[in-house]
């Protein structure tokens, strides 16, 4: 499946603001830049969208502030993930706080076990 590339300015914003703690691993998900902790993705790009993983009730708070559900394919939402609204992308301090919340929540999850091939 061919998906649109992320705009360079969005990729630069993600690189600038995504937490850089030693436990953070940067790699691609769906062919886009993403950030993981203990094998769990907590943030990434998908086309022209920035996606965050949040637990309830933070997810409900995020959606109430204009975020939207994340559907990598129409009709296939990913539970616990939301798309950042455009207004948040323009507010670096607020976006940085949400990225940090996403990181902290994912860091509290049990590490993902690598699947054997």
N, C-alpha and C positions, 0 to 999 in steps of 0.2 A: 504494500500500500504506500503510495506517495503522499506525504504530508508536506505542508508548506514549511519552509525554514523559518526559524525564529529571527525576528529583526535584530540586526547587530546591536542596536542600542538596548534592547531588552536583554540580550545575552550579556552585555557589559554591565547592566544594572544588576543582574543576577550574580555575576562574578564578584561585583563590588560588595553586595550586601549579604550574601549567603554566609552563615556562620563559618568560621575557619578554625574551629577547635581541632585539636589533634585527632579526635575520633571521627571527624567528618571525612568522608570519601567522596570524591567527585568522579562521576562516570556518566554514561549515557543511559537513558531510559526512553524507549520509543524513538531512539535516534537523536534525542535532545539532551542538553546538559541537565544533570540532576545531582542532588546531594543526598547522601546516605549516612546513617549512623548505625553501627552494629548490623549492617545489612538491610536496614529499614529505610526506604526512601521517605524523606520528610519534605522535600521541595524540589521543584524542577520546572522546566519550560516544556510547553507543548504548542508548537506553532507560535502564534503571537500572544500566548497566554502564560501567565505564571501560576503555578499550581502549588498549593500547600496541603499538607496532611495535618489534620487537627482532630483531637478527641472531643467528644461532647463534654461540657457545654460550650467549649471554645468554638467549635464548628458552627453551632447555632448563632453565637455572637458574631462570627465572621460573616455568615450568610445574611444576618440582619443588617450588617453594615454595607451591603451591596455585593458581596461575593456571590458566586454562582456555583452550582454543582459541576463537578468535572466529569465529562463524558468524552473519553478519547475517541470513541465511535458513537454516533448518534444512537440513543436508546440504551447505552451500556455505561451507566454511571459507575464510578469507582467509589465505594463506600469510604467515608472519612476524608475524602479529598475535595477541595474547592478551588475555584479559579478566582484570583485576585481581581477586584474591580479596577478600572482604569484610573479612578481617583486615587487609589492606594498606590499605584505605580508611580504617581507624581509626588508622593509624600514619602521621601526616603526614610525619615525617622520612624514613621508609623509602619512602613513596610519592613524595616529592619526589626522592629519589635515583634511583628507577626512571624517573621522568619525564625527569630529566636524562640518564640513560643512553640513553633512547629518542631524545631530541633530538640528542645527540651522534652517535649512529649514523646518523640520518637526515641530519644536516648533512654527513656524510662521503660521502653518496651523490651521484651526478651530478645536477645540476639537471634537473627535469622540463621538457621542452619543451611549450609550449602548443600544443594541437591547433588546426589551422585549421578553421574552419566552412565 
